[in-house]
Amino acid sequence: MGVASKIGEIAKSKGIALKELSRQTDIPYTTLYNAVKRDSKMEFETVKKIADVLGVCLLYTSPSPRDPKT
């Protein structure tokens, strides 16, 4: 799971629709929606802006490191 999918999960868990997140971050809805659905890479400043609006630490949006044993 990448950053964009993680953002989608965090928003959902906080009850914030992507449309509302889009409005609060001034990121076009279609851009945000497509990034989350496709798990696209996102620029650092964009992720920082979204993390601020969601009220989470920037590191919380990072994907979990892979288990070196797998």
Predicted model as a PDB file, atoms N, CA, C, CB and O in Angstrom, pLDDT in the B-factor column:
MODEL        1                                                                  
ATOM      1  N   MET A   1       0.847  -1.176   0.000  1.00 77.00           N  
ATOM      2  CA  MET A   1       0.000   0.000   0.000  1.00 77.00           C  
ATOM      3  C   MET A   1       0.891   1.237   0.000  1.00 77.00           C  
ATOM      4  CB  MET A   1      -0.963  -0.001   1.221  1.00 77.00           C  
ATOM      5  O   MET A   1       1.800   1.370   0.819  1.00 77.00           O  
ATOM      6  N   GLY A   2       0.613   2.121  -0.920  1.00 86.00           N  
ATOM      7  CA  GLY A   2       1.392   3.341  -1.032  1.00 86.00           C  
ATOM      8  C   GLY A   2       0.776   4.500  -0.257  1.00 86.00           C  
ATOM      9  O   GLY A   2      -0.220   4.344   0.450  1.00 86.00           O  
ATOM     10  N   VAL A   3       1.385   5.643  -0.409  1.00 90.00           N  
ATOM     11  CA  VAL A   3       0.963   6.845   0.318  1.00 90.00           C  
ATOM     12  C   VAL A   3      -0.465   7.251  -0.039  1.00 90.00           C  
ATOM     13  CB  VAL A   3       1.917   8.001   0.022  1.00 90.00           C  
ATOM     14  O   VAL A   3      -1.253   7.578   0.848  1.00 90.00           O  
ATOM     15  N   ALA A   4      -0.803   7.232  -1.322  1.00 92.00           N  
ATOM     16  CA  ALA A   4      -2.130   7.690  -1.737  1.00 92.00           C  
ATOM     17  C   ALA A   4      -3.231   6.799  -1.157  1.00 92.00           C  
ATOM     18  CB  ALA A   4      -2.228   7.717  -3.270  1.00 92.00           C  
ATOM     19  O   ALA A   4      -4.256   7.304  -0.697  1.00 92.00           O  
ATOM     20  N   SER A   5      -3.031   5.497  -1.174  1.00 92.00           N  
ATOM     21  CA  SER A   5      -4.021   4.581  -0.578  1.00 92.00           C  
ATOM     22  C   SER A   5      -4.137   4.820   0.919  1.00 92.00           C  
ATOM     23  CB  SER A   5      -3.639   3.109  -0.850  1.00 92.00           C  
ATOM     24  O   SER A   5      -5.233   4.805   1.478  1.00 92.00           O  
ATOM     25  N   LYS A   6      -3.003   5.038   1.558  1.00 92.00           N  
ATOM     26  CA  LYS A   6      -2.990   5.296   3.000  1.00 92.00           C  
ATOM     27  C   LYS A   6      -3.777   6.565   3.314  1.00 92.00           C  
ATOM     28  CB  LYS A   6      -1.538   5.420   3.521  1.00 92.00           C  
ATOM     29  O   LYS A   6      -4.521   6.610   4.293  1.00 92.00           O  
ATOM     30  N   ILE A   7      -3.614   7.591   2.489  1.00 94.00           N  
ATOM     31  CA  ILE A   7      -4.366   8.835   2.678  1.00 94.00           C  
ATOM     32  C   ILE A   7      -5.859   8.559   2.577  1.00 94.00           C  
ATOM     33  CB  ILE A   7      -3.942   9.899   1.636  1.00 94.00           C  
ATOM     34  O   ILE A   7      -6.641   9.070   3.379  1.00 94.00           O  
ATOM     35  N   GLY A   8      -6.256   7.760   1.602  1.00 94.00           N  
ATOM     36  CA  GLY A   8      -7.663   7.398   1.458  1.00 94.00           C  
ATOM     37  C   GLY A   8      -8.195   6.686   2.682  1.00 94.00           C  
ATOM     38  O   GLY A   8      -9.309   6.961   3.129  1.00 94.00           O  
ATOM     39  N   GLU A   9      -7.408   5.771   3.227  1.00 93.00           N  
ATOM     40  CA  GLU A   9      -7.827   5.034   4.429  1.00 93.00           C  
ATOM     41  C   GLU A   9      -7.946   5.961   5.639  1.00 93.00           C  
ATOM     42  CB  GLU A   9      -6.831   3.903   4.735  1.00 93.00           C  
ATOM     43  O   GLU A   9      -8.898   5.863   6.413  1.00 93.00           O  
ATOM     44  N   ILE A  10      -6.982   6.852   5.792  1.00 93.00           N  
ATOM     45  CA  ILE A  10      -7.010   7.777   6.927  1.00 93.00           C  
ATOM     46  C   ILE A  10      -8.227   8.688   6.830  1.00 93.00           C  
ATOM     47  CB  ILE A  10      -5.714   8.616   6.982  1.00 93.00           C  
ATOM     48  O   ILE A  10      -8.932   8.900   7.817  1.00 93.00           O  
ATOM     49  N   ALA A  11      -8.469   9.223   5.644  1.00 95.00           N  
ATOM     50  CA  ALA A  11      -9.630  10.104   5.452  1.00 95.00           C  
ATOM     51  C   ALA A  11     -10.915   9.349   5.779  1.00 95.00           C  
ATOM     52  CB  ALA A  11      -9.679  10.648   3.996  1.00 95.00           C  
ATOM     53  O   ALA A  11     -11.787   9.876   6.471  1.00 95.00           O  
ATOM     54  N   LYS A  12     -11.032   8.136   5.292  1.00 95.00           N  
ATOM     55  CA  LYS A  12     -12.233   7.328   5.549  1.00 95.00           C  
ATOM     56  C   LYS A  12     -12.401   7.060   7.043  1.00 95.00           C  
ATOM     57  CB  LYS A  12     -12.161   5.995   4.779  1.00 95.00           C  
ATOM     58  O   LYS A  12     -13.506   7.162   7.575  1.00 95.00           O  
ATOM     59  N   SER A  13     -11.300   6.716   7.718  1.00 93.00           N  
ATOM     60  CA  SER A  13     -11.386   6.415   9.149  1.00 93.00           C  
ATOM     61  C   SER A  13     -11.774   7.647   9.971  1.00 93.00           C  
ATOM     62  CB  SER A  13     -10.054   5.861   9.647  1.00 93.00           C  
ATOM     63  O   SER A  13     -12.351   7.520  11.051  1.00 93.00           O  
ATOM     64  N   LYS A  14     -11.458   8.831   9.457  1.00 94.00           N  
ATOM     65  CA  LYS A  14     -11.808  10.069  10.151  1.00 94.00           C  
ATOM     66  C   LYS A  14     -13.156  10.627   9.692  1.00 94.00           C  
ATOM     67  CB  LYS A  14     -10.722  11.109   9.935  1.00 94.00           C  
ATOM     68  O   LYS A  14     -13.595  11.674  10.167  1.00 94.00           O  
ATOM     69  N   GLY A  15     -13.807   9.923   8.768  1.00 96.00           N  
ATOM     70  CA  GLY A  15     -15.111  10.356   8.285  1.00 96.00           C  
ATOM     71  C   GLY A  15     -15.049  11.588   7.386  1.00 96.00           C  
ATOM     72  O   GLY A  15     -16.006  12.359   7.313  1.00 96.00           O  
ATOM     73  N   ILE A  16     -13.915  11.767   6.700  1.00 95.00           N  
ATOM     74  CA  ILE A  16     -13.748  12.905   5.804  1.00 95.00           C  
ATOM     75  C   ILE A  16     -13.808  12.394   4.365  1.00 95.00           C  
ATOM     76  CB  ILE A  16     -12.399  13.657   6.082  1.00 95.00           C  
ATOM     77  O   ILE A  16     -12.966  11.602   3.941  1.00 95.00           O  
ATOM     78  N   ALA A  17     -14.797  12.849   3.633  1.00 97.00           N  
ATOM     79  CA  ALA A  17     -14.940  12.447   2.237  1.00 97.00           C  
ATOM     80  C   ALA A  17     -13.820  13.070   1.404  1.00 97.00           C  
ATOM     81  CB  ALA A  17     -16.330  12.862   1.685  1.00 97.00           C  
ATOM     82  O   ALA A  17     -13.320  14.149   1.722  1.00 97.00           O  
ATOM     83  N   LEU A  18     -13.440  12.380   0.346  1.00 96.00           N  
ATOM     84  CA  LEU A  18     -12.386  12.918  -0.520  1.00 96.00           C  
ATOM     85  C   LEU A  18     -12.780  14.269  -1.105  1.00 96.00           C  
ATOM     86  CB  LEU A  18     -12.074  11.934  -1.648  1.00 96.00           C  
ATOM     87  O   LEU A  18     -11.925  15.128  -1.321  1.00 96.00           O  
ATOM     88  N   LYS A  19     -14.061  14.457  -1.359  1.00 97.00           N  
ATOM     89  CA  LYS A  19     -14.520  15.744  -1.886  1.00 97.00           C  
ATOM     90  C   LYS A  19     -14.251  16.860  -0.874  1.00 97.00           C  
ATOM     91  CB  LYS A  19     -16.028  15.684  -2.233  1.00 97.00           C  
ATOM     92  O   LYS A  19     -13.823  17.950  -1.253  1.00 97.00           O  
ATOM     93  N   GLU A  20     -14.498  16.593   0.399  1.00 96.00           N  
ATOM     94  CA  GLU A  20     -14.235  17.579   1.448  1.00 96.00           C  
ATOM     95  C   GLU A  20     -12.732  17.789   1.623  1.00 96.00           C  
ATOM     96  CB  GLU A  20     -14.870  17.133   2.781  1.00 96.00           C  
ATOM     97  O   GLU A  20     -12.277  18.921   1.791  1.00 96.00           O  
ATOM     98  N   LEU A  21     -11.971  16.712   1.583  1.00 96.00           N  
ATOM     99  CA  LEU A  21     -10.520  16.815   1.687  1.00 96.00           C  
ATOM    100  C   LEU A  21      -9.965  17.640   0.519  1.00 96.00           C  
ATOM    101  CB  LEU A  21      -9.875  15.406   1.714  1.00 96.00           C  
ATOM    102  O   LEU A  21      -9.052  18.447   0.690  1.00 96.00           O  
ATOM    103  N   SER A  22     -10.523  17.424  -0.636  1.00 97.00           N  
ATOM    104  CA  SER A  22     -10.136  18.190  -1.815  1.00 97.00           C  
ATOM    105  C   SER A  22     -10.383  19.681  -1.602  1.00 97.00           C  
ATOM    106  CB  SER A  22     -10.904  17.697  -3.046  1.00 97.00           C  
ATOM    107  O   SER A  22      -9.526  20.511  -1.906  1.00 97.00           O  
ATOM    108  N   ARG A  23     -11.539  20.004  -1.087  1.00 97.00           N  
ATOM    109  CA  ARG A  23     -11.896  21.411  -0.843  1.00 97.00           C  
ATOM    110  C   ARG A  23     -10.955  22.045   0.176  1.00 97.00           C  
ATOM    111  CB  ARG A  23     -13.352  21.521  -0.353  1.00 97.00           C  
ATOM    112  O   ARG A  23     -10.497  23.172  -0.013  1.00 97.00           O  
ATOM    113  N   GLN A  24     -10.668  21.319   1.256  1.00 96.00           N  
ATOM    114  CA  GLN A  24      -9.835  21.876   2.327  1.00 96.00           C  
ATOM    115  C   GLN A  24      -8.366  22.006   1.933  1.00 96.00           C  
ATOM    116  CB  GLN A  24      -9.947  21.013   3.561  1.00 96.00           C  
ATOM    117  O   GLN A  24      -7.652  22.853   2.470  1.00 96.00           O  
ATOM    118  N   THR A  25      -7.916  21.180   1.007  1.00 95.00           N  
ATOM    119  CA  THR A  25      -6.512  21.216   0.602  1.00 95.00           C  
ATOM    120  C   THR A  25      -6.296  21.992  -0.696  1.00 95.00           C  
ATOM    121  CB  THR A  25      -5.988  19.805   0.443  1.00 95.00           C  
ATOM    122  O   THR A  25      -5.159  22.236  -1.101  1.00 95.00           O  
ATOM    123  N   ASP A  26      -7.383  22.370  -1.335  1.00 96.00           N  
ATOM    124  CA  ASP A  26      -7.330  23.075  -2.616  1.00 96.00           C  
ATOM    125  C   ASP A  26      -6.643  22.226  -3.685  1.00 96.00           C  
ATOM    126  CB  ASP A  26      -6.597  24.414  -2.457  1.00 96.00           C  
ATOM    127  O   ASP A  26      -5.905  22.733  -4.530  1.00 96.00           O  
ATOM    128  N   ILE A  27      -6.909  20.913  -3.624  1.00 96.00           N  
ATOM    129  CA  ILE A  27      -6.447  19.972  -4.641  1.00 96.00           C  
ATOM    130  C   ILE A  27      -7.681  19.560  -5.430  1.00 96.00           C  
ATOM    131  CB  ILE A  27      -5.706  18.717  -4.005  1.00 96.00           C  
ATOM    132  O   ILE A  27      -8.681  19.169  -4.828  1.00 96.00           O  
ATOM    133  N   PRO A  28      -7.642  19.634  -6.754  1.00 96.00           N  
ATOM    134  CA  PRO A  28      -8.832  19.243  -7.527  1.00 96.00           C  
ATOM    135  C   PRO A  28      -9.324  17.844  -7.128  1.00 96.00           C  
ATOM    136  CB  PRO A  28      -8.522  19.279  -9.039  1.00 96.00           C  
ATOM    137  O   PRO A  28      -8.528  16.921  -6.952  1.00 96.00           O  
ATOM    138  N   TYR A  29     -10.635  17.708  -6.991  1.00 97.00           N  
ATOM    139  CA  TYR A  29     -11.220  16.444  -6.552  1.00 97.00           C  
ATOM    140  C   TYR A  29     -10.797  15.286  -7.452  1.00 97.00           C  
ATOM    141  CB  TYR A  29     -12.739  16.550  -6.523  1.00 97.00           C  
ATOM    142  O   TYR A  29     -10.411  14.228  -6.954  1.00 97.00           O  
ATOM    143  N   THR A  30     -10.865  15.471  -8.760  1.00 96.00           N  
ATOM    144  CA  THR A  30     -10.521  14.363  -9.658  1.00 96.00           C  
ATOM    145  C   THR A  30      -9.067  13.951  -9.502  1.00 96.00           C  
ATOM    146  CB  THR A  30     -10.795  14.748 -11.108  1.00 96.00           C  
ATOM    147  O   THR A  30      -8.743  12.769  -9.620  1.00 96.00           O  
ATOM    148  N   THR A  31      -8.195  14.901  -9.240  1.00 95.00           N  
ATOM    149  CA  THR A  31      -6.782  14.592  -9.024  1.00 95.00           C  
ATOM    150  C   THR A  31      -6.612  13.751  -7.767  1.00 95.00           C  
ATOM    151  CB  THR A  31      -5.951  15.885  -8.919  1.00 95.00           C  
ATOM    152  O   THR A  31      -5.917  12.735  -7.780  1.00 95.00           O  
ATOM    153  N   LEU A  32      -7.248  14.179  -6.683  1.00 96.00           N  
ATOM    154  CA  LEU A  32      -7.151  13.457  -5.415  1.00 96.00           C  
ATOM    155  C   LEU A  32      -7.796  12.081  -5.516  1.00 96.00           C  
ATOM    156  CB  LEU A  32      -7.807  14.263  -4.291  1.00 96.00           C  
ATOM    157  O   LEU A  32      -7.219  11.085  -5.080  1.00 96.00           O  
ATOM    158  N   TYR A  33      -8.990  12.032  -6.090  1.00 96.00           N  
ATOM    159  CA  TYR A  33      -9.721  10.767  -6.235  1.00 96.00           C  
ATOM    160  C   TYR A  33      -8.892   9.754  -7.032  1.00 96.00           C  
ATOM    161  CB  TYR A  33     -11.087  11.006  -6.927  1.00 96.00           C  
ATOM    162  O   TYR A  33      -8.717   8.611  -6.613  1.00 96.00           O  
ATOM    163  N   ASN A  34      -8.390  10.193  -8.182  1.00 95.00           N  
ATOM    164  CA  ASN A  34      -7.608   9.286  -9.028  1.00 95.00           C  
ATOM    165  C   ASN A  34      -6.318   8.842  -8.344  1.00 95.00           C  
ATOM    166  CB  ASN A  34      -7.280   9.958 -10.359  1.00 95.00           C  
ATOM    167  O   ASN A  34      -5.919   7.686  -8.482  1.00 95.00           O  
ATOM    168  N   ALA A  35      -5.671   9.725  -7.620  1.00 95.00           N  
ATOM    169  CA  ALA A  35      -4.448   9.359  -6.905  1.00 95.00           C  
ATOM    170  C   ALA A  35      -4.730   8.277  -5.866  1.00 95.00           C  
ATOM    171  CB  ALA A  35      -3.829  10.594  -6.229  1.00 95.00           C  
ATOM    172  O   ALA A  35      -3.984   7.304  -5.751  1.00 95.00           O  
ATOM    173  N   VAL A  36      -5.808   8.454  -5.116  1.00 95.00           N  
ATOM    174  CA  VAL A  36      -6.151   7.478  -4.072  1.00 95.00           C  
ATOM    175  C   VAL A  36      -6.562   6.146  -4.695  1.00 95.00           C  
ATOM    176  CB  VAL A  36      -7.289   8.019  -3.175  1.00 95.00           C  
ATOM    177  O   VAL A  36      -6.112   5.091  -4.249  1.00 95.00           O  
ATOM    178  N   LYS A  37      -7.393   6.185  -5.701  1.00 95.00           N  
ATOM    179  CA  LYS A  37      -7.881   4.943  -6.316  1.00 95.00           C  
ATOM    180  C   LYS A  37      -6.781   4.180  -7.044  1.00 95.00           C  
ATOM    181  CB  LYS A  37      -9.006   5.251  -7.285  1.00 95.00           C  
ATOM    182  O   LYS A  37      -6.791   2.950  -7.069  1.00 95.00           O  
ATOM    183  N   ARG A  38      -5.829   4.904  -7.637  1.00 94.00           N  
ATOM    184  CA  ARG A  38      -4.738   4.259  -8.386  1.00 94.00           C  
ATOM    185  C   ARG A  38      -3.486   4.076  -7.539  1.00 94.00           C  
ATOM    186  CB  ARG A  38      -4.396   5.075  -9.624  1.00 94.00           C  
ATOM    187  O   ARG A  38      -2.495   3.499  -7.988  1.00 94.00           O  
ATOM    188  N   ASP A  39      -3.543   4.572  -6.319  1.00 92.00           N  
ATOM    189  CA  ASP A  39      -2.387   4.548  -5.409  1.00 92.00           C  
ATOM    190  C   ASP A  39      -1.173   5.181  -6.078  1.00 92.00           C  
ATOM    191  CB  ASP A  39      -2.061   3.098  -4.974  1.00 92.00           C  
ATOM    192  O   ASP A  39      -0.068   4.640  -6.050  1.00 92.00           O  
ATOM    193  N   SER A  40      -1.412   6.335  -6.675  1.00 90.00           N  
ATOM    194  CA  SER A  40      -0.354   7.056  -7.396  1.00 90.00           C  
ATOM    195  C   SER A  40       0.642   7.676  -6.429  1.00 90.00           C  
ATOM    196  CB  SER A  40      -0.959   8.146  -8.292  1.00 90.00           C  
ATOM    197  O   SER A  40       0.342   7.906  -5.258  1.00 90.00           O  
ATOM    198  N   LYS A  41       1.833   7.939  -6.948  1.00 90.00           N  
ATOM    199  CA  LYS A  41       2.830   8.657  -6.157  1.00 90.00           C  
ATOM    200  C   LYS A  41       2.378  10.103  -6.030  1.00 90.00           C  
ATOM    201  CB  LYS A  41       4.254   8.565  -6.806  1.00 90.00           C  
ATOM    202  O   LYS A  41       1.742  10.648  -6.932  1.00 90.00           O  
ATOM    203  N   MET A  42       2.713  10.718  -4.902  1.00 91.00           N  
ATOM    204  CA  MET A  42       2.328  12.101  -4.651  1.00 91.00           C  
ATOM    205  C   MET A  42       3.558  12.888  -4.225  1.00 91.00           C  
ATOM    206  CB  MET A  42       1.217  12.184  -3.572  1.00 91.00           C  
ATOM    207  O   MET A  42       4.466  12.354  -3.589  1.00 91.00           O  
ATOM    208  N   GLU A  43       3.571  14.150  -4.580  1.00 92.00           N  
ATOM    209  CA  GLU A  43       4.678  15.004  -4.196  1.00 92.00           C  
ATOM    210  C   GLU A  43       4.645  15.257  -2.687  1.00 92.00           C  
ATOM    211  CB  GLU A  43       4.630  16.333  -4.973  1.00 92.00           C  
ATOM    212  O   GLU A  43       3.585  15.267  -2.061  1.00 92.00           O  
ATOM    213  N   PHE A  44       5.833  15.460  -2.128  1.00 91.00           N  
ATOM    214  CA  PHE A  44       5.973  15.658  -0.689  1.00 91.00           C  
ATOM    215  C   PHE A  44       5.087  16.790  -0.176  1.00 91.00           C  
ATOM    216  CB  PHE A  44       7.421  15.942  -0.342  1.00 91.00           C  
ATOM    217  O   PHE A  44       4.388  16.620   0.822  1.00 91.00           O  
ATOM    218  N   GLU A  45       5.107  17.934  -0.840  1.00 93.00           N  
ATOM    219  CA  GLU A  45       4.318  19.090  -0.383  1.00 93.00           C  
ATOM    220  C   GLU A  45       2.826  18.787  -0.393  1.00 93.00           C  
ATOM    221  CB  GLU A  45       4.603  20.312  -1.262  1.00 93.00           C  
ATOM    222  O   GLU A  45       2.094  19.259   0.476  1.00 93.00           O  
ATOM    223  N   THR A  46       2.375  18.015  -1.353  1.00 93.00           N  
ATOM    224  CA  THR A  46       0.960  17.628  -1.420  1.00 93.00           C  
ATOM    225  C   THR A  46       0.605  16.738  -0.244  1.00 93.00           C  
ATOM    226  CB  THR A  46       0.648  16.906  -2.748  1.00 93.00           C  
ATOM    227  O   THR A  46      -0.419  16.944   0.408  1.00 93.00           O  
ATOM    228  N   VAL A  47       1.440  15.752   0.030  1.00 92.00           N  
ATOM    229  CA  VAL A  47       1.195  14.840   1.154  1.00 92.00           C  
ATOM    230  C   VAL A  47       1.232  15.617   2.469  1.00 92.00           C  
ATOM    231  CB  VAL A  47       2.244  13.689   1.173  1.00 92.00           C  
ATOM    232  O   VAL A  47       0.427  15.363   3.366  1.00 92.00           O  
ATOM    233  N   LYS A  48       2.153  16.551   2.582  1.00 93.00           N  
ATOM    234  CA  LYS A  48       2.247  17.369   3.800  1.00 93.00           C  
ATOM    235  C   LYS A  48       0.970  18.175   4.009  1.00 93.00           C  
ATOM    236  CB  LYS A  48       3.464  18.316   3.726  1.00 93.00           C  
ATOM    237  O   LYS A  48       0.454  18.244   5.125  1.00 93.00           O  
ATOM    238  N   LYS A  49       0.468  18.774   2.960  1.00 94.00           N  
ATOM    239  CA  LYS A  49      -0.760  19.568   3.039  1.00 94.00           C  
ATOM    240  C   LYS A  49      -1.942  18.689   3.467  1.00 94.00           C  
ATOM    241  CB  LYS A  49      -1.057  20.241   1.676  1.00 94.00           C  
ATOM    242  O   LYS A  49      -2.745  19.088   4.310  1.00 94.00           O  
ATOM    243  N   ILE A  50      -2.038  17.509   2.887  1.00 95.00           N  
ATOM    244  CA  ILE A  50      -3.126  16.589   3.220  1.00 95.00           C  
ATOM    245  C   ILE A  50      -2.999  16.110   4.661  1.00 95.00           C  
ATOM    246  CB  ILE A  50      -3.133  15.386   2.258  1.00 95.00           C  
ATOM    247  O   ILE A  50      -3.995  16.058   5.383  1.00 95.00           O  
ATOM    248  N   ALA A  51      -1.782  15.758   5.089  1.00 94.00           N  
ATOM    249  CA  ALA A  51      -1.567  15.306   6.467  1.00 94.00           C  
ATOM    250  C   ALA A  51      -1.958  16.394   7.462  1.00 94.00           C  
ATOM    251  CB  ALA A  51      -0.097  14.901   6.679  1.00 94.00           C  
ATOM    252  O   ALA A  51      -2.538  16.099   8.507  1.00 94.00           O  
ATOM    253  N   ASP A  52      -1.644  17.648   7.146  1.00 93.00           N  
ATOM    254  CA  ASP A  52      -2.028  18.762   8.017  1.00 93.00           C  
ATOM    255  C   ASP A  52      -3.539  18.848   8.160  1.00 93.00           C  
ATOM    256  CB  ASP A  52      -1.478  20.084   7.472  1.00 93.00           C  
ATOM    257  O   ASP A  52      -4.054  19.021   9.265  1.00 93.00           O  
ATOM    258  N   VAL A  53      -4.246  18.728   7.049  1.00 94.00           N  
ATOM    259  CA  VAL A  53      -5.715  18.818   7.088  1.00 94.00           C  
ATOM    260  C   VAL A  53      -6.300  17.626   7.836  1.00 94.00           C  
ATOM    261  CB  VAL A  53      -6.300  18.888   5.654  1.00 94.00           C  
ATOM    262  O   VAL A  53      -7.268  17.775   8.582  1.00 94.00           O  
ATOM    263  N   LEU A  54      -5.719  16.444   7.640  1.00 93.00           N  
ATOM    264  CA  LEU A  54      -6.227  15.249   8.325  1.00 93.00           C  
ATOM    265  C   LEU A  54      -5.830  15.214   9.799  1.00 93.00           C  
ATOM    266  CB  LEU A  54      -5.717  13.995   7.630  1.00 93.00           C  
ATOM    267  O   LEU A  54      -6.371  14.429  10.578  1.00 93.00           O  
ATOM    268  N   GLY A  55      -4.888  16.065  10.171  1.00 91.00           N  
ATOM    269  CA  GLY A  55      -4.457  16.114  11.563  1.00 91.00           C  
ATOM    270  C   GLY A  55      -3.623  14.919  11.972  1.00 91.00           C  
ATOM    271  O   GLY A  55      -3.709  14.446  13.105  1.00 91.00           O  
ATOM    272  N   VAL A  56      -2.813  14.431  11.038  1.00 90.00           N  
ATOM    273  CA  VAL A  56      -1.941  13.294  11.343  1.00 90.00           C  
ATOM    274  C   VAL A  56      -0.491  13.665  11.064  1.00 90.00           C  
ATOM    275  CB  VAL A  56      -2.348  12.048  10.519  1.00 90.00           C  
ATOM    276  O   VAL A  56      -0.203  14.579  10.291  1.00 90.00           O  
ATOM    277  N   CYS A  57       0.398  12.948  11.699  1.00 83.00           N  
ATOM    278  CA  CYS A  57       1.829  13.118  11.467  1.00 83.00           C  
ATOM    279  C   CYS A  57       2.135  12.692  10.038  1.00 83.00           C  
ATOM    280  CB  CYS A  57       2.675  12.295  12.493  1.00 83.00           C  
ATOM    281  O   CYS A  57       1.578  11.715   9.537  1.00 83.00           O  
ATOM    282  N   LEU A  58       3.004  13.415   9.404  1.00 76.00           N  
ATOM    283  CA  LEU A  58       3.388  13.101   8.031  1.00 76.00           C  
ATOM    284  C   LEU A  58       3.881  11.658   7.905  1.00 76.00           C  
ATOM    285  CB  LEU A  58       4.469  14.069   7.552  1.00 76.00           C  
ATOM    286  O   LEU A  58       3.616  10.999   6.900  1.00 76.00           O  
ATOM    287  N   LEU A  59       4.582  11.176   8.900  1.00 72.00           N  
ATOM    288  CA  LEU A  59       5.092   9.806   8.855  1.00 72.00           C  
ATOM    289  C   LEU A  59       3.966   8.779   8.894  1.00 72.00           C  
ATOM    290  CB  LEU A  59       6.048   9.565  10.014  1.00 72.00           C  
ATOM    291  O   LEU A  59       4.133   7.660   8.407  1.00 72.00           O  
ATOM    292  N   TYR A  60       2.829   9.144   9.463  1.00 65.00           N  
ATOM    293  CA  TYR A  60       1.696   8.227   9.543  1.00 65.00           C  
ATOM    294  C   TYR A  60       1.160   7.903   8.153  1.00 65.00           C  
ATOM    295  CB  TYR A  60       0.586   8.825  10.413  1.00 65.00           C  
ATOM    296  O   TYR A  60       0.537   6.859   7.956  1.00 65.00           O  
ATOM    297  N   THR A  61       1.397   8.786   7.195  1.00 69.00           N  
ATOM    298  CA  THR A  61       0.923   8.539   5.832  1.00 69.00           C  
ATOM    299  C   THR A  61       1.860   7.628   5.049  1.00 69.00           C  
ATOM    300  CB  THR A  61       0.757   9.852   5.094  1.00 69.00           C  
ATOM    301  O   THR A  61       1.517   7.175   3.957  1.00 69.00           O  
ATOM    302  N   SER A  62       3.040   7.358   5.598  1.00 64.00           N  
ATOM    303  CA  SER A  62       4.014   6.516   4.899  1.00 64.00           C  
ATOM    304  C   SER A  62       3.587   5.063   4.946  1.00 64.00           C  
ATOM    305  CB  SER A  62       5.414   6.676   5.512  1.00 64.00           C  
ATOM    306  O   SER A  62       3.029   4.600   5.941  1.00 64.00           O  
ATOM    307  N   PRO A  63       3.850   4.349   3.868  1.00 58.00           N  
ATOM    308  CA  PRO A  63       3.551   2.919   3.902  1.00 58.00           C  
ATOM    309  C   PRO A  63       4.443   2.218   4.910  1.00 58.00           C  
ATOM    310  CB  PRO A  63       3.724   2.294   2.511  1.00 58.00           C  
ATOM    311  O   PRO A  63       5.545   2.682   5.198  1.00 58.00           O  
ATOM    312  N   SER A  64       3.976   1.113   5.440  1.00 56.00           N  
ATOM    313  CA  SER A  64       4.767   0.338   6.386  1.00 56.00           C  
ATOM    314  C   SER A  64       5.951  -0.279   5.674  1.00 56.00           C  
ATOM    315  CB  SER A  64       3.916  -0.750   7.058  1.00 56.00           C  
ATOM    316  O   SER A  64       5.830  -0.714   4.529  1.00 56.00           O  
ATOM    317  N   PRO A  65       7.098  -0.322   6.341  1.00 56.00           N  
ATOM    318  CA  PRO A  65       8.255  -0.956   5.703  1.00 56.00           C  
ATOM    319  C   PRO A  65       7.990  -2.443   5.515  1.00 56.00           C  
ATOM    320  CB  PRO A  65       9.539  -0.737   6.542  1.00 56.00           C  
ATOM    321  O   PRO A  65       7.282  -3.068   6.305  1.00 56.00           O  
ATOM    322  N   ARG A  66       8.555  -2.985   4.482  1.00 53.00           N  
ATOM    323  CA  ARG A  66       8.370  -4.410   4.214  1.00 53.00           C  
ATOM    324  C   ARG A  66       9.208  -5.230   5.179  1.00 53.00           C  
ATOM    325  CB  ARG A  66       8.740  -4.748   2.757  1.00 53.00           C  
ATOM    326  O   ARG A  66      10.291  -4.825   5.600  1.00 53.00           O  
ATOM    327  N   ASP A  67       8.685  -6.371   5.508  1.00 41.00           N  
ATOM    328  CA  ASP A  67       9.403  -7.314   6.357  1.00 41.00           C  
ATOM    329  C   ASP A  67      10.592  -7.860   5.572  1.00 41.00           C  
ATOM    330  CB  ASP A  67       8.467  -8.470   6.839  1.00 41.00           C  
ATOM    331  O   ASP A  67      10.401  -8.440   4.503  1.00 41.00           O  
ATOM    332  N   PRO A  68      11.792  -7.692   6.068  1.00 46.00           N  
ATOM    333  CA  PRO A  68      12.966  -8.154   5.315  1.00 46.00           C  
ATOM    334  C   PRO A  68      12.995  -9.650   5.073  1.00 46.00           C  
ATOM    335  CB  PRO A  68      14.208  -7.760   6.033  1.00 46.00           C  
ATOM    336  O   PRO A  68      13.746 -10.123   4.219  1.00 46.00           O  
ATOM    337  N   LYS A  69      12.192 -10.401   5.807  1.00 44.00           N  
ATOM    338  CA  LYS A  69      12.161 -11.848   5.661  1.00 44.00           C  
ATOM    339  C   LYS A  69      11.325 -12.284   4.456  1.00 44.00           C  
ATOM    340  CB  LYS A  69      11.616 -12.485   6.927  1.00 44.00           C  
ATOM    341  O   LYS A  69      11.421 -13.435   4.029  1.00 44.00           O  
ATOM    342  N   THR A  70      10.512 -11.389   3.902  1.00 41.00           N  
ATOM    343  CA  THR A  70       9.643 -11.795   2.784  1.00 41.00           C  
ATOM    344  C   THR A  70      10.237 -11.467   1.462  1.00 41.00           C  
ATOM    345  CB  THR A  70       8.302 -11.147   2.889  1.00 41.00           C  
ATOM    346  O   THR A  70       9.631 -11.744   0.427  1.00 41.00           O  
TER     347      THR A  70                                                      
ENDMDL                                                                          
END                                                                             
